[in-house]
Amino acid sequence: MGAVSPLQLDADTYLWEYEMRWQCYIIKSSASMLQQLARAAMDYTVVSSENIRNMADIVKYAGYAVTHYLCLMRLEDVEESKADCCYWIAKAFYILADNLPEDFKEFIEHCKLMSLAFCELGVSYLDTSGEENDHGNDLKRLRDEIDARII
């Protein structure tokens, strides 16, 4: 039939994608390249946390994702809305809070609070900015879930 099965995407594939996108971003920086870079870092963080890979790498790439999404929020003419950026930042902190070892209790609480803070900021953007967004409902669900876990 000539059909080719797609490659299985694993954490190493997302890590390779991030590294390649970083090289492209260094060569030609643009808002769309920054968005792709942020998404690749977030993909690696999500897949690595599901497979319980190296915790230091999860923290490192979650930090990259947060940094890239914060930069995106400051740019004009980007496809990602400010509320969506807040959602991804909140999700990165949420993943860290869920996957850190118990002996990092203070850092876990910090991540929960940061996640909640970015959820609240994102919801305020939903209410005031009028931007189109893809993750408004996800943002509100995440806020409610984090709020319930903190109390």
RATA-V665025 format. One record per run of one state. SS is the DSSP state (H for helix, E for strand, L for the rest). FROM is the first residue (numbers start at 0). TO is the last residue. If there is no record, write none. Layout:
((SS	FROM	TO) (SS	FROM	TO))
This chain:
((L	0	9) (H	10	26) (L	27	29) (H	30	49) (L	50	53) (H	54	73) (L	74	80) (H	81	98) (L	99	100) (H	101	127) (L	128	134) (H	135	149) (L	150	150))
